[in-house]
Amino acid sequence: MPTPSLPEVWLRGPLPAVPPLLQPVAHALLQAREEVTALLADFPAARLAERPLGLASVGFHLRHLAGVLDRTFTYARGEVLSETQLAYLAAEGQPPTHLGAVEELVQAFSHQVNMALVQLQATPEATLPEWRGVGRAQLPSTVIGLLVHAAEHTTRHVGQLLVTARLVASAAP
């Protein structure tokens, strides 16, 4: 008899230690991680860089998912990006395709979700409306604006990754 699947993360109840106003952000990130992990369990590393119909590759989306979380949560802390973060951003379009690359990229995204959850747990709700500058131009945002954007940007790229992965998997190698 098959095991019944769990409901989506947001329907499993509040997450311990995450402030109430940040629960939707945490739920979205955890849901994204579950979907990425499940879909890419058997994805071939050799196909990470394929761009069917000119779409961004699965490998790009995987690298971008981890990178965008790192960057938006850095800005939410009121920090500027490091040289390491800028170098990672510049390399997002060149995904690795070596044996084990899928697992490495999925693990990197999972790790970044864990780091985001730790930061969410440590974020006092009173700081959510505080101003934060984004990028070199210091474009205006707020702590909550950055955290919500991180969640919605992640879910957008997960959707694109899911479609692209299915296209690549359905095409003859």
N, C-alpha and C positions, 0 to 999 in steps of 0.2 A: 504494500500500500504506500503511495507517495506521501511524503511529508508535506503538510499544508504550508504554503509560503507565508512568510510574515507580512503583516500589513506594511505599507510605506512607513518610513521612519517617523514622519510627523504624526502618525496615528498610533504610535507606540507609547505616547505619554511624554511628560517633561524629562529632560536630561538633568541628572543631578549636577548641581553646582553651576549650571549655566543660568545667568540672570534671565528672568522671564521675557524681557523685551528682545533678548538675543536668541531665544529658542528657535525661531524660524530660520535664522542663519545657520545654526548648528544642525538642525534637521536637514536643511537643503544640502549641506556639505556631506553629511553622513549618507544621505540618499545617493548623491553623486558617486561617492566612493563605492557603495555597494553595486551600483549599476556598472561602473567601469570595471570593477574587479570581476563581476560575473561575465560580462560580455567578452572580455579580453583574455579569459582563462586559457583559451587554446589558440589565440591569434598568433599567426606566424611572424616572427621578428623580421624576416626577409621582406615582408610586405608593409612595414611601418611607414616607408617613405612614399608609397603609391598615392597618386592623386587622381582618383577616378573623376571624370568629367571636369577636371581642373579644380576640384575641391581641395581644401587643406588636408594634408595627410593625417592619418591616425596618430602617427608619431608626433607631428606638430601639436595636435590637440592635447596629447598626453603631457608633453613638455610644457605647453602653455598653461595647462590646468595647475600644475605645481607652481610655475613661475608667477602667475597672476595672483594666486593666494599669497605667496610670499611678499609680493610687491604691495598689494593693497593693505595687507595687515601691517606691513612696515609703515606705510603712510598713516594708518590708523593710530599707530603708536607715536606719531609725530616725528618720525625719523625720515632721513633721506636714504635713497638707495645706495648700496655699497658698490664698489667696482665689481665684485663677484656677481651681484644681482644684475648689473648692467651687462656683464659678459654673458650671463645665462640668457638674458632677454635677446641678445644679439644672435645666440646660437639656437633659439627655439625652432627655427625653420629647418635645421639640419638634424633630424632625429637619427639616433644610432639604429643599426639594423643587425647587429651581431647577435649570436645565439645568447639568449637570456635578456635581451634588451627590453622585451615587453614586460617581463617580471620586474626589472629594474625601474622602468618608468612608472608602472602601476604602484610599486612600492614607494617611489619618490612622491607621487601624488598622495598616497595614503599617509605618509609621514607628514606632509604639509597640512593635511586635514587634521592630524593629531596636534600639530603645532597651533593651528588655528583654534581648535577647541580649548587648548590650554589658555590661549590669549582671551578667548571669549569668557571663560570662567573667571579670569582676572580683571575683566573690564567692568568697572562700576557703572551702573546705569546713569548715574549723575553726569558722567563724562560724555554720553552719547551725542549731545548737541554741540560739543566743542569743535571749533574750527580746526581743520587740518588742510595743509597745502599738498597738492598732488603734482609730482613731476618737477622738472627743473623750473617750469614757469610758475610753480606753486599755485595752480588753479584751485579755486575754493571748493572745499567739501567739509564734511563733518565726520566724526567718528562713526556714527550710525550710517551715514551715507556711504562711507567706504566699506563697512562690514556688509551692508545689504548689497552693495554693488558686487562685492566679492562673491556672494552667494548667487546672485542672478547671473553674473558673468560665467561662473562655474557651470551652472545648470544649462546655460546657452551652449557652451562648448561641449558639454557632455552630450547634449542632443545632437549636435553636429558630428561628434565622434561616433555616436551610435549608428547614425545613418551611413557615414563613410565606412565604418568597419563592416557593416552588412554589405555594402556595395563591393568592397574589396573581397570579402569572403565569397560572394556569389559569383564573382568573375573567375574565369579560368586562370590558373597561375601562369 
